[in-house]
Amino acid sequence: MSDDPAARPPSPSTAGDGGAPDRRGGSGSDAKPPGIAPPDSPEPGAARPGSRPTGPEVVGFTPPPLPGPARIEGGHVLLERLDHRCHAGDLFAANQGQDWVWDSLGYGPFADLAAYRDWQAEMAAKRDPYFYALRDRVSGRVGGLAAFLRIDPANGVIEIGHIEIAPAMQRTPAATEAISRMIGWAFDAGYRRVEWKCDALNAPSRRAALRYGFTFEGIFRQHMIYKGRNRDTAWFAIIDRDWPRLAGAHRAWLAPGNFDAEGRQRQSLSALTAG
């Protein structure tokens, strides 16, 4: 699930980097990905009069690798493969007294550091979800977590979720850039579709998805039970043909000229991705 209970709509001081990073976390290109032929071109498998309709043939697709870089670097944030020995202390302290950050997640809050460290150790041992700790370059502290999950290389689909941002990192350039870097890594690696899912009642997470440029695809009613409560799930996605435009919008938002001397943005990321 892609719930981000700590997500907030962009503020004037928020910045981020949506440049499409390569597999090492660097900047990507606007090259068109392999995939489905453009809608206005003849498509193998397209319906013909009297035939049964089928989807267009997927051309040039190779299943992408599993997530694996131990480190993805951004200008404001470092994404580090989760290690409970390095990350639990900072993040437990950052979340103390803020139990609401766990409301839309299937776990937490944690009674003490030992319990939280044990949970991080369990998550760090998994390949799916594949967790990153988010380290702010300015403060040097870990202020959040995010993960790749529901990883499906055969179909080129991956989700970004388990997003938990401590209050100190919310609405910062580091928080925004972290998710942008993960989206960019996925498309540079060859995934065709990046998903975001959240509790349909989690309005901040839904706003965050739209802000990044995800397209709303509908509600799965009575999709899950978590913490004894029903969850209807809102589904969002970006597909590979959309990412070059969105990546350009993210880069434009990050550009120094988009911010005044006080660090206030001149254009919001929402406005740029909507364009």
Residue pairs with C-beta under 8 A, 6 or more apart in sequence:
1 105
1 106
1 149
1 161
1 162
1 197
1 198
1 199
1 224
1 233
2 159
2 160
2 161
2 162
2 163
2 195
2 196
2 197
2 198
2 205
2 209
2 236
3 104
3 105
3 161
3 163
3 197
3 198
3 199
3 202
3 205
4 104
4 163
4 164
4 165
4 198
4 202
4 204
4 205
4 208
5 100
5 101
5 102
5 103
5 104
5 105
5 164
5 202
5 204
5 205
6 101
6 144
6 163
6 164
6 165
6 166
6 167
6 169
6 170
6 204
7 163
7 165
7 170
7 204
7 205
7 207
7 208
8 170
8 171
8 204
8 207
8 208
9 204
9 207
9 208
9 211
9 270
10 171
10 176
10 211
10 265
10 268
10 269
10 270
11 171
12 264
12 265
13 171
13 262
13 263
13 264
13 265
14 171
14 172
14 173
14 176
14 265
14 269
15 76
15 173
15 176
15 177
15 253
15 254
15 258
15 259
15 263
15 265
16 76
16 173
16 175
16 176
16 177
16 179
16 180
16 250
16 253
16 254
16 269
17 74
17 75
17 76
17 173
17 176
17 177
17 180
17 181
17 250
17 251
17 254
18 177
18 180
18 183
18 184
18 212
18 213
18 246
18 247
18 249
18 250
18 251
18 253
18 254
18 269
19 27
19 28
19 180
19 184
19 247
19 250
19 251
19 254
20 27
20 28
20 29
20 30
20 183
20 184
20 187
20 188
20 243
20 244
20 247
21 27
21 28
21 72
21 74
21 181
21 184
21 185
21 188
22 28
22 185
22 188
23 65
23 69
23 185
23 188
23 189
24 69
24 72
24 73
25 69
25 71
25 72
25 73
25 74
25 79
25 181
25 185
26 73
28 184
28 187
28 188
28 247
30 244
30 247
30 248
31 244
32 241
32 244
33 187
33 190
33 192
33 240
33 241
33 243
34 59
34 60
34 61
34 62
35 58
35 59
35 60
35 61
35 192
35 240
35 241
36 43
36 56
36 57
36 58
36 59
36 241
37 43
37 44
37 56
37 57
37 59
43 56
43 57
44 56
44 57
44 59
45 54
45 55
45 56
45 57
46 54
46 56
47 53
47 54
61 156
61 190
61 192
62 190
63 153
63 154
63 156
63 190
64 153
64 156
64 186
64 189
64 190
64 191
65 153
65 189
65 190
66 127
66 130
66 151
66 153
67 130
67 148
67 151
67 158
67 185
67 189
68 130
69 81
69 185
70 80
70 81
71 78
71 79
71 80
71 81
72 78
72 79
72 132
72 181
72 182
72 185
73 79
74 137
74 174
74 177
74 178
74 180
74 181
75 137
75 173
75 177
75 254
76 136
76 137
76 138
76 172
76 173
76 174
76 177
77 134
77 135
77 136
77 137
77 173
77 174
77 175
77 177
77 178
77 181
78 134
78 135
78 137
79 132
79 133
79 134
79 135
79 146
79 178
79 181
79 182
80 86
80 87
80 132
80 133
80 135
80 142
81 124
81 131
81 132
81 133
82 120
82 123
82 124
82 131
82 132
82 133
82 145
83 124
83 133
84 117
84 118
84 120
84 121
84 124
86 133
86 142
87 120
87 133
87 142
88 113
88 116
88 117
88 120
89 113
89 117
90 141
90 142
90 143
91 116
91 133
91 142
91 143
91 144
91 145
91 166
92 110
92 113
92 116
92 117
94 141
94 142
94 143
94 166
94 167
94 168
94 169
95 101
95 109
95 164
95 166
95 167
98 166
98 167
99 108
99 109
101 108
101 164
101 165
101 166
101 167
102 108
102 109
102 164
104 198
104 199
104 202
104 205
105 162
105 164
106 226
106 227
107 119
108 119
108 164
110 116
110 119
123 129
123 131
123 147
123 162
124 131
127 151
128 148
128 149
128 150
128 151
129 147
129 148
129 149
129 161
129 162
130 147
130 148
130 149
130 151
131 145
131 146
131 147
131 162
132 145
132 146
132 147
132 178
132 182
133 142
133 144
133 145
134 142
134 143
134 144
134 145
134 146
134 165
134 169
134 174
134 175
134 178
135 141
135 142
135 143
136 142
136 143
136 169
136 172
136 174
137 174
138 174
139 168
141 168
143 165
143 166
143 168
143 169
143 172
143 174
143 175
144 163
144 164
144 165
144 166
144 169
144 175
144 178
145 162
145 163
145 164
146 160
146 161
146 162
146 163
146 164
146 178
146 179
146 182
147 160
147 161
147 162
147 163
148 158
148 159
148 160
148 182
148 186
149 158
149 159
149 160
149 161
149 162
150 157
150 158
150 159
150 161
150 195
151 158
151 159
152 158
153 191
155 192
155 193
156 190
156 191
156 192
156 193
156 240
157 191
157 192
157 193
157 194
157 195
158 186
158 191
158 193
158 194
158 195
159 194
159 195
159 196
159 197
160 179
160 182
160 183
160 186
160 194
160 195
160 196
161 196
161 197
163 179
163 205
165 175
169 175
176 269
177 254
179 208
179 212
180 212
180 250
183 194
183 212
183 238
183 243
184 243
184 247
186 194
187 194
187 240
187 243
187 247
191 240
192 239
192 240
193 237
193 238
193 239
193 240
194 214
194 237
194 238
194 239
195 235
195 236
195 237
196 209
196 212
196 214
196 235
196 236
196 237
197 233
197 234
197 235
197 236
198 205
198 206
198 209
198 233
198 234
198 236
199 205
199 231
199 232
199 233
199 234
200 206
200 219
200 231
200 232
200 233
200 234
201 232
202 234
205 234
206 216
206 234
206 236
209 216
209 234
209 236
210 216
210 236
210 270
210 273
211 268
211 269
211 270
211 273
212 238
212 246
212 250
212 269
212 273
213 238
213 242
213 246
213 249
213 250
213 273
214 236
214 237
214 238
215 236
215 237
215 238
215 242
216 234
216 235
216 236
217 235
217 236
217 237
218 234
218 235
219 232
219 233
219 234
219 235
220 232
220 233
220 235
221 232
222 230
222 232
223 231
223 232
223 233
224 230
224 231
224 233
225 231
238 246
246 273
249 269
249 272
249 273
249 275
250 269
250 272
250 273
252 258
252 267
252 272
253 265
253 267
253 268
253 269
253 272
257 266
258 265
258 266
258 267
259 265
259 266
260 266
